[in-house]
Amino acid sequence: MLFRKKANKGIPLSKSERYLKWTATIFSLVFAALMLYPMLFAISSAMKDNAKIYDVPPKLLPDTANSVSVVLDYSKENKDEAQLKDQILRDSVLVMMGISYKLPKDSIMEINVYGTKDGETIYYSRAHQMKLQMEKDYGVYKGTTIKKDVVLHKDRYLRASQSIGYNFNLKGVNKKAPTTLKTTFQSKVKKLLDEKYQTVGTVLSVGNEEKAWLHLETFRYYFQMPAYMYSEHPTIKKFGFMTFIFNSFIVIGFAIIVQVFLCSICAFIISQRLSKRAGRIVLLFFLGAMMVPFASIMLPQLVMYKQMGAYNNYWALLLPFLYPYGFYIYLYKGFFDQIPRSYFEAAELDGAGSLFLYSKICMPLSKPIISLIALQTFIGNWNDFFWAWLVTEDQKLWTLNVALFNISNNVATKQNAMMGLAVLTSMPVILLSILFSKQLKKSIVASGVKG
């Protein structure tokens, strides 16, 4: 601050001051980098595929994402349209699942399959590596080995094709087979398809290109992962990870509204309507309640809530916030005590009651305190886990942290998926802290209370 004032006044800094300024800047940058490194490593790990995340020594940046295109020709096949389509679907699923399963260390993040006949592209399908991985871990091929007879068993390949998506038309599709790609994986993929999966279509070409944005697309499938893991639940199957985000925002929104108003009402009564002695006793009660360990009241509270019928429903998640938090009452009271008494006396002379004094004087002047309490309530309850985990069994009621805990305990969940979900759940707090940093500083300054 002293350096800034001198710079604004045009006063040159001495040699020792310049040295101190540069030293402070360097140390600040170093410690900022150390604090940011875990987050950067988590983001990088989330963008890696399932094999690369276990590389030793670990790499900070993921390898370049490869997109592989396989062109299969069916000019020699004399089948009707339905039979040809069925055969192409078989080959397409074999190509995608085979490459994804057998070449895990080549950073192949996208697989495109083209079917041609008499020089015309009649089939196209595309799948991201994470999509195929979810089908293997939680979907059609859950608990199976990716062999030809397993992949094509009964209607598995049809269900997989439907999930992945495809375009088939004997007159030609809009997506044309590429001809000018690299051939880095050509020999490897051809050998794999000829020896292991034996596609009916003739492999015309195997091309590849680098697409960096495929790493970012990975996060899209992290959102869809719960829909695969808990497909028996219709709500989660339809909305995926958004189900848990919605639950968290319901709980947090209720907590912010209740704490902002309940704490302000309590503080107004203590500050303006009770005597100093009585106000101190009531405030001491709320502050003393903060010192009671949650572990000591957890079981009695759970039993009480069960008897009230507030278990495994939204009431169990919302009712605990109906108790005003002592620290927020203390902040409000300190701020209300600083409002000039003349404001209240003038309003009371005009016949204003307590409700008018609270709603028209105290609350409009309390915007900095409200901002601080809202942000602190959001951050505190965004990270809350134990109570929500204790009172919810139904999967559709899980909040973010409860969902993360249960997903991480699934044996099929890979480390890159956990990193990706952790990044997604931490980003809102980081963005809010950045966007409202100035407002937060003003709120903290405004919340200062007299000793």
PyMOL commands that set and color helices and strands:
alter all, ss='L'
color gray80, all
select helices_A, chain A and resi 2-8+15-46+52-54+81-102+129-137+148-151+156-164+186-197+213-229+234-239+242-273+276-290+294-308+314-322+326-338+341-349+354-365+367-382+386-391+395-397+400-408+415-435+437-446
alter helices_A, ss='H'
color red, helices_A
select strands_A, chain A and resi 66-73+108-117+120-128+167-168+202-210
alter strands_A, ss='S'
color yellow, strands_A
deselect
rebuild
show_as cartoon
